[in-house]
Amino acid sequence: MTQTKAFDWTDRLKASGIHLGMSLAIAALAALLVFALWYPYPYREISGGRELFFIVVAVDVVLGPLITLAVFNRSKPRSELVRDLGIVGLIQLAALIYGLWTVSVARPVHLVFELDRFRVVHAIDVPEKMLLQAPPSVGTMPLTGPTLLAVRPFRDAGEETNATLVALQGLHLSARPDLWEDYEQARPRVLAAAKPAAELKRRFPAQVSQIDAAIARTGRPEGGLRYLPVAARKSLWTALIDANSAEVCGFVPLDSF
């Protein structure tokens, strides 16, 4: 009897281990989708994508193998064992799909220049009923990482007042498709609002080495860079911008507001 139980646990652990390996392989593919497309650097950090993904996947990776450990038993009829393992697989697949859907609707879709800052806009931030009001040239909800946009100038004082009141109620200007415009049109305004990158080192002397490293990664000289603060769901960062083209070419984990 003792020997039978030992063999039973050996089989269960082996089946659970195989299931764990398969789950980790699928999780790796899911990570490629999430971090290469939906949450490229630095959005995996400033938008909370990394934590959200690992919570979802950790639950899913642990759930399946644990259930397999509980239900696997070679003494069961083959049809019953196949049925049980099939149900476990379906439960795990449903949990993974739901988790990836949750990560998807929270993904960043645009980095929007808003008056004197950049704001990261996430899919869940944008009212669905307003999507049709976006300019025809703007991709509304991209699946391949955030695109650069800008909030256009207000047409008149009435529109500005209305937009401000709506923003105070929780709908940021950057999340309104009717206010979006191509980043190309906003480049002069971006450069006018941005400040010299050298000023960051004067403001944050304790983080000079971190700032220098971020500047070096851009491949541009310090004098050729400016900066603007970045507001995101999880934290506040700083974007480094080419002083001539207004191209966003780097990020620093500093609150420069």
C-alpha positions as CSV (number, residue, x, y, z in Angstrom):
1,M,0.0,0.0,0.0
2,T,2.8,2.4,0.9
3,Q,4.6,1.6,-2.3
4,T,1.5,2.2,-4.4
5,K,1.1,5.6,-2.8
6,A,4.7,6.5,-3.4
7,F,4.3,5.6,-7.1
8,D,1.1,7.6,-7.2
9,W,2.8,10.7,-5.9
10,T,5.8,10.2,-8.2
11,D,3.4,10.1,-11.2
12,R,1.5,13.1,-10.0
13,L,4.7,15.2,-9.4
14,K,6.0,14.2,-12.9
15,A,2.7,15.2,-14.6
16,S,2.6,18.4,-12.6
17,G,6.2,19.2,-13.6
18,I,5.4,18.6,-17.3
19,H,2.4,20.8,-17.0
20,L,4.5,23.5,-15.3
21,G,7.1,23.4,-18.1
22,M,4.4,23.8,-20.7
23,S,2.8,26.6,-18.8
24,L,6.1,28.5,-18.5
25,A,6.7,28.1,-22.3
26,I,3.2,29.6,-23.0
27,A,3.9,32.4,-20.4
28,A,7.2,33.2,-22.2
29,L,5.2,33.6,-25.5
30,A,2.7,35.8,-23.7
31,A,5.5,37.9,-22.3
32,L,6.9,38.4,-25.8
33,L,3.5,39.7,-26.9
34,V,3.0,42.0,-24.0
35,F,6.5,43.5,-23.6
36,A,7.5,43.6,-27.3
37,L,4.3,45.0,-28.6
38,W,1.9,46.3,-25.9
39,Y,4.3,47.6,-23.2
40,P,7.7,48.4,-24.8
41,Y,10.2,50.2,-22.5
42,P,9.6,52.4,-20.6
43,Y,5.8,51.7,-20.6
44,R,6.2,48.4,-18.8
45,E,7.3,50.4,-15.8
46,I,5.5,53.8,-16.0
47,S,2.2,52.2,-17.0
48,G,2.4,49.3,-14.5
49,G,2.4,46.6,-17.3
50,R,5.1,44.5,-15.8
51,E,3.4,44.1,-12.4
52,L,0.0,43.5,-14.0
53,F,1.4,40.8,-16.4
54,F,3.3,39.0,-13.7
55,I,0.3,38.9,-11.4
56,V,-1.9,37.4,-14.2
57,V,0.7,34.9,-15.4
58,A,1.9,33.9,-11.9
59,V,-1.7,32.9,-11.0
60,D,-2.2,31.1,-14.3
61,V,1.2,29.2,-14.2
62,V,0.6,28.1,-10.6
63,L,-3.1,27.2,-11.1
64,G,-2.8,24.6,-13.8
65,P,0.1,22.5,-12.4
66,L,-1.5,22.5,-8.9
67,I,-4.8,21.2,-10.2
68,T,-3.0,18.6,-12.2
69,L,-1.1,17.5,-9.1
70,A,-4.5,17.1,-7.4
71,V,-6.4,15.3,-10.1
72,F,-3.7,13.1,-11.9
73,N,-4.2,9.5,-11.0
74,R,-3.1,6.6,-13.3
75,S,-5.6,4.3,-11.6
76,K,-8.5,6.3,-13.2
77,P,-9.9,5.0,-16.5
78,R,-8.1,6.6,-19.4
79,S,-11.2,8.4,-20.7
80,E,-11.8,9.9,-17.2
81,L,-8.1,11.0,-16.9
82,V,-8.1,12.6,-20.3
83,R,-11.4,14.4,-19.4
84,D,-10.0,15.7,-16.1
85,L,-6.8,17.0,-17.7
86,G,-8.8,18.5,-20.6
87,I,-11.0,20.4,-18.1
88,V,-7.8,21.6,-16.3
89,G,-6.4,22.8,-19.6
90,L,-9.6,24.7,-20.5
91,I,-9.7,26.4,-17.1
92,Q,-6.1,27.5,-17.5
93,L,-6.6,28.7,-21.1
94,A,-9.7,30.7,-20.0
95,A,-7.8,32.3,-17.2
96,L,-4.9,33.2,-19.5
97,I,-7.2,34.7,-22.1
98,Y,-9.0,36.7,-19.5
99,G,-5.7,37.9,-18.0
100,L,-4.3,38.9,-21.4
101,W,-7.5,40.7,-22.2
102,T,-7.2,42.7,-18.9
103,V,-3.6,43.6,-19.8
104,S,-4.6,44.6,-23.3
105,V,-7.4,47.0,-22.3
106,A,-4.9,48.7,-19.9
107,R,-2.2,49.0,-22.5
108,P,-0.7,52.4,-23.4
109,V,-1.9,53.5,-26.9
110,H,-0.5,57.0,-27.2
111,L,2.1,59.3,-25.8
112,V,0.4,62.7,-26.2
113,F,1.9,66.2,-25.9
114,E,-0.5,68.1,-23.7
115,L,0.3,71.9,-23.4
116,D,3.5,71.6,-21.4
117,R,4.0,67.9,-20.8
118,F,3.5,64.4,-22.3
119,R,0.8,62.2,-21.0
120,V,0.6,58.4,-21.5
121,V,-2.9,57.5,-22.7
122,H,-4.2,54.0,-22.1
123,A,-6.8,52.1,-24.1
124,I,-9.1,52.1,-21.1
125,D,-8.8,55.9,-20.7
126,V,-10.4,56.7,-24.0
127,P,-14.2,56.9,-24.2
128,E,-15.3,54.4,-26.9
129,K,-18.1,56.7,-28.0
130,M,-15.6,59.4,-28.9
131,L,-13.3,57.3,-31.1
132,L,-15.1,58.3,-34.3
133,Q,-14.2,61.9,-33.6
134,A,-10.5,61.2,-34.0
135,P,-8.8,62.7,-37.1
136,P,-8.7,60.3,-40.1
137,S,-4.9,60.3,-40.1
138,V,-4.7,59.1,-36.5
139,G,-4.7,55.4,-35.5
140,T,-7.0,55.3,-32.6
141,M,-6.1,52.2,-30.6
142,P,-2.8,50.7,-31.9
143,L,-1.8,47.2,-30.9
144,T,1.9,47.7,-31.5
145,G,2.9,50.2,-28.8
146,P,2.1,53.8,-28.1
147,T,2.2,56.4,-31.0
148,L,3.1,60.1,-30.7
149,L,0.2,62.5,-30.8
150,A,-0.6,66.0,-29.5
151,V,-3.5,67.9,-28.2
152,R,-4.4,70.5,-30.8
153,P,-4.9,74.2,-30.0
154,F,-8.4,75.1,-28.8
155,R,-10.6,76.7,-31.5
156,D,-12.0,79.3,-29.2
157,A,-12.4,80.3,-25.5
158,G,-15.7,78.3,-25.2
159,E,-14.0,75.1,-26.3
160,E,-11.2,75.7,-23.9
161,T,-13.5,76.3,-21.0
162,N,-15.6,73.2,-21.7
163,A,-12.5,71.0,-22.1
164,T,-11.1,72.3,-18.8
165,L,-14.4,71.5,-17.0
166,V,-14.4,68.0,-18.5
167,A,-10.8,67.5,-17.5
168,L,-11.6,68.5,-13.9
169,Q,-14.2,65.6,-13.9
170,G,-11.5,63.1,-14.8
171,L,-11.3,63.0,-18.6
172,H,-7.8,64.3,-19.5
173,L,-7.4,66.4,-22.6
174,S,-5.0,63.8,-24.0
175,A,-7.7,61.0,-23.7
176,R,-10.1,62.9,-26.0
177,P,-9.9,61.8,-29.6
178,D,-11.7,65.0,-30.8
179,L,-8.7,67.0,-29.5
180,W,-5.9,64.8,-31.1
181,E,-3.7,65.9,-33.9
182,D,-0.6,64.5,-35.6
183,Y,2.6,65.1,-33.6
184,E,4.2,66.6,-36.7
185,Q,1.9,69.6,-36.4
186,A,2.9,70.2,-32.8
187,R,6.7,70.0,-33.1
188,P,7.2,73.8,-32.8
189,R,5.0,73.9,-29.6
190,V,6.8,70.9,-28.1
191,L,10.2,72.6,-28.6
192,A,8.8,75.9,-27.2
193,A,7.6,74.1,-24.0
194,A,10.7,71.9,-23.5
195,K,13.7,72.9,-21.4
196,P,17.4,72.2,-21.9
197,A,18.5,68.8,-20.7
198,A,21.4,70.4,-18.7
199,E,18.8,71.9,-16.4
200,L,17.8,68.4,-15.2
201,K,21.3,68.0,-13.7
202,R,21.0,71.3,-11.9
203,R,17.6,70.4,-10.5
204,F,18.6,66.8,-9.5
205,P,22.3,66.8,-8.5
206,A,21.9,63.5,-6.7
207,Q,20.8,61.8,-10.0
208,V,23.4,63.2,-12.3
209,S,24.9,59.8,-13.1
210,Q,21.5,58.5,-14.0
211,I,20.7,61.5,-16.2
212,D,24.1,61.2,-17.9
213,A,23.5,57.5,-18.6
214,A,20.1,58.3,-20.2
215,I,21.6,61.0,-22.3
216,A,24.3,58.7,-23.5
217,R,21.8,56.1,-24.5
218,T,20.2,58.6,-26.9
219,G,23.4,58.9,-28.9
220,R,23.1,62.7,-28.9
221,P,25.1,65.4,-27.1
222,E,23.6,67.0,-24.0
223,G,23.4,70.3,-25.8
224,G,21.2,68.8,-28.5
225,L,18.6,67.6,-26.0
226,R,15.6,69.1,-24.2
227,Y,13.2,67.6,-21.8
228,L,9.5,67.5,-20.8
229,P,7.8,65.8,-17.9
230,V,5.7,62.6,-18.6
231,A,2.5,61.8,-16.6
232,A,1.5,58.2,-16.5
233,R,-0.8,56.0,-14.6
234,K,1.7,54.6,-12.2
235,S,4.4,57.3,-12.0
236,L,5.9,60.5,-13.3
237,W,9.0,60.3,-15.6
238,T,10.9,62.6,-17.9
239,A,11.2,62.4,-21.7
240,L,14.4,63.5,-23.5
241,I,13.7,65.3,-26.8
242,D,15.9,66.2,-29.7
243,A,16.3,69.9,-29.6
244,N,15.9,70.3,-33.4
245,S,13.3,67.7,-34.4
246,A,11.3,67.3,-31.2
247,E,11.7,63.5,-31.6
248,V,11.3,61.7,-28.3
249,C,14.6,59.8,-28.0
250,G,14.9,58.7,-24.3
251,F,13.4,58.6,-20.9
252,V,14.6,59.2,-17.3
253,P,12.8,57.9,-14.2
254,L,12.6,61.4,-12.6
255,D,9.6,63.5,-11.7
256,S,10.5,66.8,-13.4
257,F,7.1,68.5,-12.9
